[in-house]
Amino acid sequence: MSEPGADLTDLTDRADHTVIVGTGIAGTTAALTLRKEGYQGRITLVGAEAETPYRRPPLSKDVLRGTMKSERIRLKPDGFWAAQAIELRTGSTVTAIDTDASTVTLADGTGLDYRKLVLATGSRPRGLPQAAGVPGVHYLRSLHSATALASALAGRGPVVVIGGGLVGLEVAASARALGCAVSVLEAADRPMSRVLPAWLADPLTALHQDRGVEIHTGVSVARIERHTHGKLSVTAADGRVWPASVVVASVGTVPETALAEAAGLPVANGANGVNSANGIVVDEYGRTPVPGVFAAGDAANVPDLLHGGRRRGEHWNEAMEQGAAVAKTIVGDPTPYPLLPWSWSDQHGVTIQVCGRPEVATEHEVHGAPESRDASVVFRLGGKVVAVVAMNRPTEFRTLRQLALAAQH
Amino acid sequence: MNQEPYKVWECQVCGFVYDEALGWPEEDIAPGTRWEDIPDDWSCPDCGAAKADFAMAETSRV
């Protein structure tokens, strides 16, 4: 890594220039890894968000609960980026990419020539059609949206969370910790159905219920209405009604691909809700078919080298690992995207860690007691480890994850 | 008695902060416990990353 205090004048190859679009963890990790690997060209990190790079995982947890000081959410202290000779352009939207001319255009008209371009444009919350035009329905993605939701929760009124995935349940746990009455409405027959098998998800559902979170499954939301005094109500197709002061929609994400699409890069537009089939199409090194143009993080649609087919990640760690890998590929050390991405969640103080894809496994081996949320589980397919899940056993998870990774080679 | 000022360590995976002055009473790590006195197999309480994944925070204690 360059010494602190390095600046642009120290770069030995000013003609080389990598432009990274997106200041989330994929884009920032790409920038930091380029410097760590000794990249001597210019690096410009462009992001639409006004804030300097920050951590998203605490948004649904500490930020909502008000237990994290704002300076702690910053990825790096002020001045760090400049000291790394990384030109940070926050609050700056890329409006066009010309891959023939190798230029990007910013909203203020600025043109940037690049030799390498990394699209780390991320994802946005999937919009809930029933919430369209209803003020007071919250989505969680940015620091800005988390701050707005935290203010709304401060009223301590009843909260309805639509969607029982990891983010929805983290929001539910945080709102409950603040003393709000919380109902989670899930369309499937159980929460976390995309992430965990029922026998592991059920003890977590029970924990939510023990802590006073109401969980309703098989709910098809028919409409959301706003009444006088700002009160809301959510009505299910079967006629059930939940009154609320705050409604949070957390029903998955959609990759930000418009820019790539407009630039003529291949983008998979899969069926709604099918993550395997959307995103900017890249190979296992993050390369689009256009030389010098890469995609990483939530926006990227990557091949699943273990199980075939394609997939798109939505987790912090995977975006981080992809950002690092693409940077190494750029400096001439081609590094594939992780075979076994992992993620974590925190719900009512239980740390849940998942690596790989438990749903493809045919056998599993349990250590500990899943029913009391203290366990690690190794999942196998044809004798090969394909996933590891742990609840409140981080040390064991780490060991098992490393064994699983080693077993792939 | 160690006269060094207390340091702050930050998980490079998730950003969890361990402050030596505060310890981590949830796991019986007393306030004032120095980083080097924490077992090597200790894990980040938030994301589960290894002790080796922590770095001394560049900012001072806040």
Interface residues (C-beta under 8 A of the other chain):
Chain A: R55 P57 P58 K69 E71 R72 I73 L75 K76 P77 F80 W316 N317 M320 W344 D346 T351 Q353 A390 P394 T395 F397 R398
Chain B: V13 C14 G15 V17 D41 W42 S43 C44 P45 D46 C47 G48 A49 A50 E58 T59 V62
